[in-house]
Amino acid sequence: MEVCIFFLHVIILLPGITASGHQVKSFFNHTAYLSCYFTNSQKTDIKDLRVFWQKGVAEVVHEVYYGQEKHDNLSPKYINRTKMDMNKWTLQLLNARIVDEGQYTCIIQHRDKESPKVIHKSECSLSIIANYSQPEITQLTSGELKPKENLNLSCSSSGGYPEPRQMIWLISYENTTNRHIHHMDVSQDAVTKLYNVTSKLNITVPTNILTNISCLLHLREELGSLVSAPLVIEIQREEMEQGKVNFFGPLIAVIILITLLLGFVILKNRNISSTSQSE
């Protein structure tokens, strides 16, 4: 920690040293490459330089002390996770995590007779990207789909970062597509910090028309969008009429049976009356 403070004080005393900011993006669990953007135009020997990386103002990420790796002052979470390519003046941060996001500073000092002199400082901002899974539609309504009943669906995607913008439902009937924006439930893993998202849709079962239902996940910035495989629904009118036949068939049979019984009873009563009169 003392080393970090020492460097910061030196920089404040030398306002002529400027820092340039750069944006760096890396995939989750991949290696992030953070460059010092140092040209070493003077061809200074590495043994005369101290290269120091820090995150924010408190965390020591990596240190090369006059040509030798030095680990005494490293923040615990960066131990065995960094490498320095001195040919390219680039720090390799292994297994980049969400918690590694933030501002990093590269400071290079030159050995001097009196005290080390800062000859270069650069800054970069690290952002982490994690790919979401392809959105997947799940039918929450159990059993066979029936006309005019409610159809409950959910669409989910997991393991991504950063948090997406929104999830949109797309319902296509022949040449027409309707867009439905519903509430998107967002949860974040406590350890990995990755996001899981879910949206739900409740519609009436479409009939007598081919229907494609899919969901579209809009990601942040230039990351684009992800779309689910379509859920295809096609219930023909014949199926509806068959349903009506199946419903009315037993009712008609009961009515016929009752009619026959009544007819039988009436006929029997007539026969009984005729017999009585004959006697």
Secondary structure, 3 states (H helix, E strand, C coil): CHHHHHHHHHHHHCCCCCCCEEEEEEECCCCEEEECCCCCCCCCCHHHEEEEEEECCCEEEEEEECCEECCCCCCHHHCCCEEEECCCCEEEECCCCHHHCEEEEEEEEECCCCCCEEEEEEEEEEEEEECCCCCEEEECCCCCCCCCCEEEEEEEEEEEECCCCEEEEEEEECCEEEEEECCEEEEECCCCCCEEEEEEEEEECCCCCCEEEEEEEECCHHHCEEECCCEEECCCHHHHHHHHHHHHHHHHHHHHHHHHHHHHHHHHHHHHHHHHHHC
